[in-house]
Amino acid sequence: MALTAQDIANIELLAHSLSGSIGDRTWSRNAHGQYNRARVTPADPQTGGQLLWRAKFAFIIQTWCNAMTHAQREAWRAFATRRTHPPAPRKYGRGRPGPLNGFNEFVRVNATRWRANLVPLLQPPPLTSGPDHNAFRVTATEGPAQVVVDYDVPQPYQFLFQAWVLVYTTIAYPVTIDSFKPHYSFRGRFSANRIPPVTIPMTAFPPMPILTRNQRIFFKLVLVAGDGRVAPPQRDRLIVTP
């Protein structure tokens, strides 16, 4: 149903804060206040990457339902009660930490491990906090599409068993784009006990062309320990240098 300009004005007059869709319009809020836009149907191109990840998530869920004992599921539920995840779901209030349930913790840990081609864990990690690590330094120069990850040695995580660093980046954007919620693509992994610096090609889908100076790239790095712990992700941005 198409809304007229008068319909939209009446709706906004009656409701000071709207979220959701009515007719052919969708309402939301951002830093500048309330706004509305045309309602659209989300695209579902069913690319190879989409289908692959849907299959992987299905496998993780089937593992929880069919391949685990009641005691193992209870262990994950007990693990979940000892953890918090800021920012929390909306029902706990914006900016406040809140718990996940055991199933969600199982999916969170094993979906991340799958990126590193590690075997799914049926038992939860022994500790609730992620492994300690110092900040990684990520740079990129014009030329072949790749990022260089550097860090100080030795690091605490270098003594962890089977620790991996997962590298995600966006495509390259104009330098004027500096603040939005980016879409990260998995670019690769490296062992945490490798001597830095480490070069990660940005060839995984979507493949990157040659980088040029003053482009901006958003990146995310996640440290995964062999015992199942996952460190809080490090997110930042960089500018391609000459």
Secondary structure, 3 states (H helix, E strand, C coil): CCCCHHHHHHHHHHCCCCCEEECCEEEEEECCEEEEEECCCCCCCCCHHHHHHHHHHHHHHHHHHHCCCHHHHHHHHHHHHCCCCCCCCHHHCCCCCCCCCHHHHHHHHHHHHHHCCCCCCCCCCCCCCCCCCCCCEEECECECCEEEEECCCCCHHHHCCCCEEEEEECCCEECCCCCCCCCCEEEEEEECCCCCCEEEECCCCCCCCCECCCEEEEEEEEEECCCCCECCCEEEEEECEC
